[in-house]
Amino acid sequence: MYTNKEIWSVTYPIFLGLLAQNVINVTDTAFLGHVGEVALGAAAMGGLLYICVYTVAFGFSVGSQILIARRNGEGNFRAVGPIMWQGSAFSLGMAVALLILMYGFAEPLIRMLITSDAIFTATYEFFVWRIWGFLFAFVNVMFRGLYIGITRTKVLTMNAIVMALVNVFLDYVLVFGELGFPEMGVRGAALASVIAEASSLVFYLVYTYWKVDLKKYGLNHFGRFNPEMVLRILRISCFTMVQYFLAMAIWFVFFMALERLGQRQLAIANIVRSVYVVLLIPVQALSTTANTLVSNLIGSGGVLKVVGLLHRIARMSFLIMIVCVILCLLFPQAILSVYTSEAALVMESVPALNVVCGAMLIAAVANVYFNGISGTGNTQAALVLEIGVQVFYALYVVVVGMILRAPVHICFTTEVIYYMLMLGFSLLYLKKARWQNKKI
């Protein structure tokens, strides 16, 4: 059984890495929030559309990570390299295909999803620049899966700091046209993010070459493209790919509903979402740790210790989130003012932030158990569970947001229901289902 110290030694670099990585989303929102409501709405809609596509690659990398962690736990280190390189080749191919597809169909797709002409124009402008990041981000997530799978997570922190520094600097100079750079507005925010992702990939390549024992992990040669290996990865990852895509797609539906309520409501939702994303960072870090430690534990023959491990990680996640929620409830205006200088907009965002704080207390536990299911290799079960919860989520959003046209803070109550259902179903699965002998 892993000790709390060992759990934290894996978790805190992931946490710091996610914190720095999310600076990209937070800084885009913060800088464009000072440009205007239309720019803020464009960042929300364009960014979410980008992430919806990006999650396909992220889901593929999670499946690869589960396989890498299992081989690492078995001590079969040389099997790691083929998974990494074959997966990276497939992921890069997906990036090229999706870039071409999105570039060709972006305009009619965005027009279909957005009713406001002003937000449509700004969103399209943001998105067609942002999608070039696919070429770098789709490979970055494979390196992330590699280092989490072999539990060398400190590199994630270093990489994300590099990416965050590049993005913050370029957001500042490109959005507002400082230091002699052109003033590009929403295009500048998108371009800054793309260059930041490119710098991330360069860092991963250099670090891996100089700091990793390439021969030990079978990373010292690429070999020919191996469809059989890719299919083996896909047997695990196809379910996580669909799962992560659906999770973001349903979030996009949520914002579509709010966009129809008006620019003001969309701006409030985007500000609160940015805080929400930051609050999720420690939860995501511990959930990722749960995923990879469960797979390593099963690989080393410790299947009977899995549930106890998840209980321990869930307890850590909940205690951390209590502290975060208390800070949000005590200082809501100070936190929200990071994203806008308009006092009225800050005050209107407070009720929605309070609802999100309540949801996060449940999410802190629910995400850990849910990711534990994926860590066992039962990604199909995780997908079925996710779909069941999201059907209810979608119906709730349509009724509350589109039919009743309720205020933003009422719409955000869907997050509370979502995590309650996820927690209940995850605990039921771990207690009743036969997941202990899953082979991957």
C-alpha positions in Angstrom: 0.0 0.0 0.0 1.3 3.5 -0.8 1.8 5.8 2.1 0.5 9.4 2.2 4.0 10.6 1.6 4.3 8.5 -1.6 0.9 9.5 -2.8 1.8 13.2 -2.3 5.2 12.7 -4.0 3.4 11.7 -7.2 0.6 14.2 -6.8 2.3 17.5 -6.0 4.3 17.7 -9.3 1.1 16.9 -11.2 -0.7 19.5 -9.2 2.0 22.2 -9.9 2.0 21.1 -13.6 -1.8 21.4 -13.9 -1.7 24.8 -12.1 0.9 26.1 -14.5 -0.9 24.6 -17.5 -4.2 26.2 -16.5 -2.5 29.6 -16.5 -3.1 29.4 -20.3 -6.9 29.3 -19.8 -6.9 31.7 -16.9 -4.7 34.3 -18.5 -6.6 34.2 -21.7 -9.8 34.9 -19.7 -8.1 37.5 -17.5 -6.6 39.5 -20.3 -9.6 39.3 -22.6 -11.9 40.1 -19.7 -10.3 43.6 -19.7 -10.9 43.9 -23.4 -14.7 43.5 -23.2 -17.7 41.1 -22.9 -17.6 40.0 -26.5 -13.9 39.1 -26.3 -14.6 37.2 -23.0 -17.5 35.3 -24.6 -15.3 34.5 -27.6 -12.6 33.1 -25.4 -15.2 31.0 -23.6 -16.9 29.5 -26.7 -13.7 29.2 -28.8 -11.7 27.8 -26.0 -14.4 25.2 -25.1 -14.7 24.2 -28.8 -10.9 23.7 -28.9 -10.9 21.7 -25.7 -13.7 19.5 -27.0 -11.5 18.4 -29.9 -8.3 18.3 -27.7 -10.0 15.9 -25.3 -10.0 13.2 -28.0 -6.2 13.2 -27.8 -6.2 13.5 -24.0 -8.4 10.5 -23.7 -6.1 8.5 -26.0 -3.1 9.5 -23.8 -4.9 8.4 -20.7 -5.4 5.0 -22.2 -1.7 4.9 -23.1 -0.9 6.1 -19.5 -2.8 3.2 -18.0 -0.9 0.7 -20.2 2.4 2.3 -19.4 1.7 2.3 -15.7 0.7 -1.4 -15.8 3.9 -2.3 -17.6 5.9 -0.2 -15.1 4.2 -1.9 -12.2 5.1 -5.3 -13.7 8.7 -4.3 -14.1 8.5 -4.7 -17.9 10.1 -1.3 -18.5 11.2 -1.9 -22.1 7.6 -2.3 -23.2 7.0 1.4 -22.3 8.8 2.8 -25.3 6.8 1.2 -28.0 3.5 2.3 -26.3 4.9 5.9 -26.1 6.2 6.2 -29.7 3.5 4.3 -31.5 0.9 6.3 -29.5 2.6 9.6 -30.3 2.7 8.8 -34.1 -1.0 8.0 -34.0 -1.8 11.1 -32.0 0.1 13.4 -34.3 -1.8 11.9 -37.3 -5.0 12.7 -35.5 -3.8 16.2 -35.0 -3.2 16.8 -38.7 -6.5 15.3 -39.7 -8.5 17.2 -37.1 -6.7 20.5 -37.9 -7.7 20.1 -41.6 -11.3 19.1 -40.7 -11.8 22.0 -38.2 -10.2 24.6 -40.5 -12.6 23.6 -43.2 -15.8 23.4 -41.2 -15.1 25.9 -38.4 -17.2 28.7 -39.8 -20.5 26.8 -40.4 -20.0 24.9 -37.1 -19.6 28.0 -35.0 -22.4 29.7 -36.8 -24.7 26.8 -36.0 -23.8 26.9 -32.3 -23.8 30.7 -31.6 -26.7 33.1 -32.2 -24.9 36.5 -31.5 -23.2 37.9 -34.6 -20.6 39.8 -32.5 -19.7 36.7 -30.5 -19.7 34.5 -33.6 -17.2 36.8 -35.4 -14.8 37.0 -32.4 -15.1 33.2 -31.7 -14.3 32.3 -35.2 -11.3 34.6 -35.2 -10.1 33.1 -32.0 -10.7 29.4 -33.0 -9.0 29.4 -36.4 -5.8 30.6 -34.8 -6.1 28.4 -31.7 -6.5 25.1 -33.6 -2.9 25.2 -34.8 -2.1 24.1 -31.2 -3.3 20.6 -32.1 0.0 19.9 -33.8 1.9 20.3 -30.4 -0.7 19.6 -27.8 -1.6 16.2 -29.2 2.0 15.0 -28.7 2.4 16.8 -25.4 -0.3 14.7 -23.7 1.6 11.6 -24.7 4.7 12.8 -22.9 2.4 13.6 -19.9 1.0 10.1 -20.0 4.6 8.7 -20.2 5.9 10.5 -17.1 2.8 9.9 -15.0 2.8 6.3 -16.0 6.4 5.7 -14.8 5.7 8.0 -11.8 8.4 10.6 -12.7 6.0 13.5 -12.4 8.4 16.3 -11.4 9.1 17.0 -15.1 5.5 18.0 -15.5 6.0 20.9 -13.2 9.1 22.2 -15.0 7.4 21.8 -18.4 4.3 23.6 -17.3 6.2 26.5 -15.8 8.0 27.0 -19.1 4.7 26.9 -21.0 3.0 29.3 -18.5 5.7 31.9 -18.6 5.7 31.9 -22.4 1.9 32.2 -22.5 1.6 35.0 -19.9 4.3 37.1 -21.6 2.8 36.6 -25.1 -0.7 37.3 -23.8 0.4 40.6 -22.4 2.3 41.8 -25.5 0.0 40.3 -28.2 -3.5 41.1 -26.8 -2.7 44.7 -26.0 0.1 45.4 -28.4 2.8 46.1 -25.8 6.6 46.3 -26.3 6.3 47.0 -30.0 4.2 43.9 -30.8 1.0 44.3 -32.8 -2.3 44.6 -31.0 -4.1 41.4 -31.9 -6.9 41.1 -29.3 -8.5 37.6 -29.3 -6.2 36.5 -32.1 -3.2 37.4 -29.9 -4.6 35.3 -27.0 -5.0 32.3 -29.4 -1.5 32.7 -30.9 0.1 33.0 -27.5 -1.4 29.7 -26.4 -0.2 28.0 -29.6 3.4 29.2 -29.1 3.2 28.2 -25.5 2.2 24.6 -26.5 5.0 24.5 -29.0 7.5 25.5 -26.3 6.1 22.7 -24.1 6.9 20.1 -26.8 10.4 21.4 -27.3 11.0 21.1 -23.6 9.7 17.5 -23.4 11.9 16.4 -26.3 15.1 18.0 -24.9 14.4 16.7 -21.3 13.6 13.2 -22.5 16.8 13.0 -24.5 19.1 14.3 -21.8 17.5 13.0 -18.6 15.8 9.7 -19.2 17.4 6.3 -19.6 16.2 5.7 -23.1 17.4 2.1 -23.3 15.8 1.1 -20.0 12.4 2.2 -21.2 12.7 1.2 -24.8 12.7 4.8 -26.0 16.0 4.6 -27.9 14.4 3.7 -31.2 11.1 4.5 -33.0 10.7 1.5 -35.2 8.2 1.2 -37.9 4.6 2.2 -37.4 2.9 -0.8 -35.7 -0.9 -0.8 -36.2 -1.2 -3.8 -33.8 0.3 -1.7 -31.0 -2.0 1.2 -31.8 -5.0 -1.1 -31.7 -3.9 -2.5 -28.3 -3.8 1.1 -27.0 -7.1 1.9 -28.6 -8.8 -1.1 -26.9 -8.2 0.7 -23.7 -8.2 4.3 -24.8 -11.2 4.4 -27.2 -13.5 4.5 -24.2 -11.6 7.3 -22.4 -11.5 9.2 -25.7 -15.3 9.1 -26.0 -15.7 9.7 -22.3 -13.5 12.9 -22.2 -15.1 14.2 -25.4 -18.6 13.8 -24.1 -17.6 15.4 -20.8 -16.5 18.6 -22.7 -19.2 18.4 -25.3 -21.9 18.5 -22.5 -20.0 21.5 -21.0 -20.2 23.2 -24.3 -24.0 22.6 -24.4 -24.1 24.3 -21.0 -22.4 27.4 -22.5 -24.6 27.3 -25.6 -27.6 27.6 -23.2 -26.1 30.5 -21.5 -25.1 32.3 -24.7 -28.7 32.4 -25.6 -29.4 34.3 -22.3 -27.2 37.1 -23.5 -23.6 38.4 -23.5 -23.8 39.4 -19.8 -24.8 35.9 -18.7 -22.1 34.3 -20.8 -19.5 36.7 -19.4 -20.5 35.7 -15.8 -20.4 32.0 -16.7 -16.9 32.3 -18.2 -15.5 34.2 -15.2 -16.9 31.6 -12.8 -15.8 28.7 -15.0 -12.2 30.1 -14.9 -12.4 29.9 -11.0 -14.0 26.5 -11.3 -11.1 25.2 -13.4 -8.6 26.5 -10.9 -10.5 24.8 -8.0 -10.5 21.5 -10.0 -6.7 21.5 -10.2 -5.9 19.7 -6.9 -8.8 17.3 -7.6 -7.5 16.5 -11.0 -4.0 16.0 -9.7 -5.1 13.5 -7.0 -7.5 11.8 -9.5 -4.7 11.3 -11.9 -2.5 10.0 -9.1 -5.4 7.6 -8.2 -5.5 6.4 -11.8 -1.8 5.7 -12.2 -1.2 4.2 -8.7 -4.2 1.9 -9.1 -2.8 0.6 -12.3 0.7 0.3 -10.9 -0.7 -1.4 -7.8 -2.7 -4.0 -9.8 0.4 -4.6 -12.0 2.5 -5.4 -8.9 -0.2 -7.8 -7.5 -1.8 -5.5 -4.9 -5.4 -5.7 -6.2 -6.9 -6.2 -2.7 -5.4 -2.8 -1.6 -7.0 -0.7 -4.4 -10.2 0.4 -2.5 -8.2 1.3 0.6 -5.9 3.4 -1.6 -8.8 5.2 -3.2 -10.3 6.0 0.3 -7.0 7.5 1.4 -6.7 9.7 -1.8 -10.3 10.8 -1.6 -9.9 11.9 2.0 -6.8 14.0 1.0 -8.7 15.5 -1.9 -11.7 16.5 0.3 -9.6 18.1 3.0 -7.7 20.2 0.5 -11.0 21.3 -1.2 -12.5 22.4 2.1 -9.6 24.9 2.5 -10.1 26.1 -1.1 -13.8 26.6 -0.7 -13.4 28.5 2.5 -11.0 30.9 0.8 -13.5 31.4 -2.1 -16.4 32.1 0.3 -14.4 34.5 2.4 -12.8 36.5 -0.5 -15.1 36.1 -3.5 -14.8 39.7 -4.8 -11.0 39.6 -4.6 -10.9 36.3 -6.6 -13.4 37.4 -9.2 -11.8 40.8 -9.8 -8.8 39.0 -11.4 -11.0 38.5 -14.4 -12.8 41.8 -14.7 -12.4 45.4 -13.4 -16.2 46.0 -13.6 -17.6 45.9 -10.0 -21.1 45.2 -11.1 -20.0 42.1 -13.1 -18.0 40.9 -10.1 -21.1 41.2 -7.8 -23.3 39.4 -10.3 -20.9 36.5 -10.4 -20.8 35.8 -6.7 -24.0 33.6 -6.5 -22.7 31.3 -9.2 -19.4 31.0 -7.5 -21.1 30.0 -4.3 -22.9 27.2 -6.1 -19.7 26.0 -7.7 -18.0 25.9 -4.3 -20.8 23.5 -3.1 -20.3 21.3 -6.2 -16.5 21.1 -5.6 -16.9 19.5 -2.2 -18.6 16.6 -3.9 -16.3 16.6 -6.9 -13.2 16.3 -4.7 -14.3 12.8 -3.7 -16.3 11.7 -6.8 -13.5 12.3 -9.3 -11.0 10.2 -7.3 -13.3 7.1 -7.2 -14.3 7.6 -10.8 -10.7 7.8 -12.0 -9.9 4.7 -9.9 -12.3 2.8 -12.1 -10.3 3.8 -15.2 -7.1 2.8 -13.4 -8.3 -0.8 -13.1 -8.4 -0.9 -16.9 -12.2 -1.0 -17.0 -12.5 2.1 -19.2 -15.6 0.8 -20.9 -17.4 0.7 -17.5 -16.2 4.2 -16.8 -17.6 5.4 -20.2 -21.0 3.7 -19.5 -21.1 5.4 -16.1 -20.2 8.8 -17.6 -22.9 8.5 -20.4 -25.6 7.6 -17.8 -24.7 10.7 -15.7 -24.4 13.0 -18.7 -27.8 12.1 -20.1 -29.4 13.5 -17.0 -27.0 16.5 -17.1 -28.0 17.3 -20.6 -31.7 17.1 -19.9 -31.3 19.3 -16.8 -29.3 22.0 -18.8 -31.9 22.0 -21.6 -34.8 22.4 -19.2 -33.3 24.9 -16.8 -31.1 26.9 -19.2 -33.0 26.8 -22.6 -36.6 26.3 -21.6 -36.9 28.0 -18.2 -34.1 30.4 -19.0 -33.0 30.5 -15.3 -30.2 32.7 -14.0 -26.6 31.6 -14.2 -26.3 30.5 -10.6 -29.4 28.2 -11.0 -27.9 26.7 -14.2 -24.7 25.9 -12.3 -26.6 23.7 -9.9 -26.4 21.0 -12.6 -22.7 20.5 -11.4 -23.9 19.6 -7.9 -26.3 16.9 -9.4 -23.6 15.7 -11.8 -21.1 15.0 -9.1 -23.6 13.4 -6.7 -24.6 10.9 -9.4 -20.9 10.3 -10.3 -20.0 9.6 -6.7 -23.0 7.3 -6.1 -22.4 5.2 -9.3 -18.7 5.0 -8.8 -19.0 3.7 -5.2 -21.6 1.2 -6.3 -19.4 -0.1 -9.1 -16.3 -0.5 -6.9 -18.4 -2.4 -4.4 -20.5 -4.6 -6.6 -18.8 -5.1 -10.0 -16.1 -7.7 -10.8 -13.2 -5.5 -11.8 -10.3 -7.2 -9.9 -9.2 -9.5 -12.7 -9.2 -7.2 -15.6 -6.2 -7.9 -17.9 -4.8 -5.3 -20.2 
